[in-house]
Amino acid sequence: MAEFLSFRDGDAAQEPAVTVEAFTGQSNATAVRIEPGDDARELLPHLGRIALVEVNFPVFGDGRGYSAARILRESGYDGELRAVGDVLVDQIVAMRRCGFDSFRPDKPLDDAAVERALNRYADVYQRTIDGRSPVWAKRRPETQNG
């Protein structure tokens, strides 16, 4: 059973994460935790000093964390982006596509179920930050940009 998953090279960040409000008010923190309702764009001026962003999913149905991840990745954040909380195995693929590269779920995930989920589908239908080419673009390369 997996209590922590990482898809990054090297060691996972160990710094304690502070709230967005606390982070923007100090200069020495390198880890921040985004809660539902926090605006990830507040972190954009500080991306160069952030080693870890934890995004809290208090309930599996709260999708605001996906938007936060995408905002950060599309803005150039390349540090560790960790989903924490009520993270379910069937969300791992979508979270990976949005830019999450580590996971600390409240309840351990079955390793075999995670492996099956990650390898279930060879093709995707939407563009995201993961760089995978959508199936429609493979069928019609001339429409790659639109």
Helices and strands as residue ranges (DSSP letters): E 5-6, E 18-19, H 20-24, E 31-34, G 40-49, E 52-57, H 64-74, E 80-85, G 89-91, H 92-98, E 102-105, H 111-119, H 135-139, G 141-143
